[in-house]
Amino acid sequence: MKGNIIPADRINNLFAHVASLQSFPGTKIVQGREETAVAVQELTRKFGQFTAVDGINFTIKRGEIIGFLGPNGAGKTTTIKMLTGLLRPTAGEISILGYDLRRELRQIKKHIGYMSQKFSLYPLLTAEENVEFFAGISGLSTSAIKHKKQELSRLLTPSLLPLKVADLPPGIKQKVALFTCLLTDPEIIFLDEPTSGVDPEMRRNFWSLIYELKTKGKTLLVSTHNLDEAEYADRLLIIHQGKIILDGPLAQLLQQKGASTIEELFKQAIINHETS
């Protein structure tokens, strides 16, 4: 990356641009569907004899930001892959905007966006080539793809445009990955460890962008193992060993459990779960 050091203010400005350049018409209303965005009942996933997700239950309201918190290996990614239709559940039910995931996945795909833990970008392609590819397989028209590429060119400095994704700074990769996630203007957005590998300032800025998406009517589930991000979410789902062990707003959980910090709350919940 010699000769391509990006000023911090330039990187930070990308956060605002990613949101403002998307065409957010507001929340899409699905006729005849309830206001619950996501409903999960007894969701289970086994890999052989190992149970990665163990009979979890939760709902997400439209417009909520859910912090999906847990240590590495707790079951966060497996859960998100089931919610997005990438992994078939062993048992249980998933409803997205009232659609049954087992029977109506094609309809669900029109309303969700997914940003994977590894950003799901092709490292040997440029950012523009990635956008063109993902826009194409998402069914965008030729004119829409051209428009998205123009938006991207306004986000990145000219020196970054010819670079392969593998050579981009982590913060820029993060923005490009989110840009591709938002190409179809999804109503529900699943972000798997989106702040992994970036510095604390970029994490805070990324959460500012998440808030911006919320103001546009979006529903977001954001997984993380960083406890300091818990305060940013409207509600927490804390998962450990494949089970949801806490569910609620941070302030409410702290009061209920008599904890003074998220670290104390988290440690207490894990100990209680493991000794129960």
N, C-alpha and C positions, 0 to 999 in steps of 0.2 A: 504493500500500500504506500510505498514511497511516492511522494509527490501528489498524493490524494488524501491528505489529512483534511477532515471536514470540520469547520468551525462549529463549536457547540451550539451557537445560536441558530445556525443553518439547520442542524439536525432537529433542534427543538421546534423550529417553524414547520417542519414536515408534519408534525402531529396535527396542527391546526388545519393544514392544507388537505390532508387525507380525508378528514371529515367534511370540510367545506366543499370539496370538489365532487363528492359523491352526490348523486341525485336522490335525495331523501324526500319522498312525497308525504311522509308521515306514516303512521301505522296502517298496514293493510288490514282491512276487516274481512275475515273469512265468513261468508254468509252462513248463518245457521250454526256457527261454532261459538262455544263459550269463551269467556275471557281468560281462562287458564291456558297458559302457553304450553306448559309441559306437565304431564302427570305420569308418575312411575309407580308401579305396584309390584312388589315382591320380585324385583329385578335381580336375576342371578346369572352369573357366568362362571362356568368351570372350564379348566384346562386339564383334562385327565382327572386326577384325584385332587387337584388344587382348585380351591374356590377363590377366584379373584374378586368377585362381587357377590355378596351373600344376602339376598332377599331384601334389598333396600326399597324404601318408599319415600317419595317426596313429590311436591308440586311446586311449580314456578308460575307466578302471575305475570301477565303481560306487563312489560315495562320495568320489571325488576332487574337489578344487578345481583347475581348470586356469586358469592365467593366460595368456590369448591376447594376446601382446604384439607390438606393431609400430607403426611410424609411420602417420600418416594416409595412406590410399590404398594400404596394403600388401596388402589383401585380406581383412581381418578381417570386415567387415560382409557382404561377398559370401559368404564361407564360412559364416557363421552363418545367412544367409538360405537357403542350400542345405541346411544341417543341419535347419532347421525346415520345409522344404518350401515356402518362399515363392519360391524361385528354382530353376529346373530346371538341373541340371548339364549342361555340354556333354559331359562324359565322366566316367567313374569311378563308384564304388559307395559308398553310405552305408548302414550298418546301425545301427539304434537299438534297443537291447535285443534284438538278434537279428532284428528285423524289417527287411526290405528297403524302403528309403524309396520306391523307384520303384513297388513293387507293394502296399505295406501302409501307406501314409501315414495312412489313417484310423485304424488301430490305433496308430500312433506318436503321433498328435495327442493321444491320451488320456493320454500319459505325459510330455509336455514342456510347459514354459512358456517364454515368450519376452518379454523386455523390450527394446524397440528403443532405438537411440541417441537418438531424439527422444521417448522414453517412451510413444509410441503412445496418448496421451490426446487426447480431443477438447477443444480449448482453450475453446470456447464453452459447454461443459457444466460443471456443478459436479462435484466429486469423487464425490459420491453418484450422480449421473446417469451418470457414467462407469462406476462399479462396477455399477450396475444394467444398463447396456447390455452390458458385457462378460460379466457373469454370465449374462445371458439368451442371448447367442449361444453361450456355452459349454455350454448345456444344463442349467444349474442349475435346480432346482425353485423354485417361487414362495416356499416357506418358507425354502429355502436362501438365496435372494437377499435376503429380508428379514433373515435372520440376518447376512449379510455387510454389509448396510447398517448394521445396529446395531453391528457391530464397528468399522466405519469411523467412526461417530459418536463412539465412545469414543476413537478415535485423534486426532481433530482437535478443536481448541478450537471452541466454538460460533460464534465470529466468522468462522471459516474455512469453515464448512459452506455458507453461501449464495454464496460467491465462485466465480466461474468459474475453471477450472484456469489460464487465462491470467494470472490475477491472484494466483496462489499463489506463495510464495517457492520458489526452486529446490529447496531441501531437502525441502519438503513435496511438491512435484510428484514428486520421486524416490520418496518413500515411497508415495504413491498409486499410482504406476506399478508398483512392486513388489507392492503389495497386489493389484492386478488381475492381475499375472502369476501370483500364487499362488492365485487363486480356486479352481482345480480340484485343488489339492494335487498338482502335478506331481512326478514322480520326478527328471526331468532338467530343469535350468533353464539357459537361455542368456541371458546378460546382456551386451548390446552397449553398451560405454562407459557403464556405469551411474553412474560417478562424475564424468562430464564436467559442468563448470559448477558444481560445489559446492566449498566450501573444504576445506582439508586435514583439519580436525577431522571434518567430516561424512564425508569419504572413509574415515577410520579407523573411524568408527562404523558405516559401511555394511559394511565388511569384518567387523566384529564380528557383524553380522547374518548375513553369508554363513557365518561359522563356525557360528553357531547353526543355520542350515539344514543344514549338513553333519552336525551331531550328530543331526539328525532323519532321517538316511539319504539326504539329497539329493546328487545329482551336479551340479556347477556348472561351466560354462565362462564365464569372465568376460573380455571383451576390454577392453583399455586401451592407451593410448599413454603413460601415466604410468609411468616406470621405477621410481619409488619404491613402486609397488604390487606389484612382482614378488615381494618377499619374503613376501607374504601367501599366495601360492598353494602348493599341494602340488607342483605341477609346472608348468613353463613350456613353451609352444609359442611360439617367436618366428618371425614371418612377415615377409618382406621381398620386395617385387616379386612377390608371388603364390606364393612358395615358403617352405616351412618350413626355416629355416636352423639352428635349435637346438631340441632337445626333451629335457627332463629337469628334475630338481629344481635349484633355483638353486645350492645349495651344491655339488652334483656338477658342474654346468657351470662354476662358478668354478674349481674344482680342476682339471678337465680342461683348461680353456683357459688356466690360469695367470693369471687376472684377479683383481683384488682388489675390484672393485666391479661392480655391475650396469651402470653407465654404460660402464665399460671393456669388459666382456663384450659389450654390445650393439654398441658402436662397432667392436670387433674382428670380430664376426660379420658385420656389414654390409660392412666393407672386404673381408673374405675372400670373401664371396659375390660382390661386384661385380668382384673381380679374378680370380676363378676361371674 
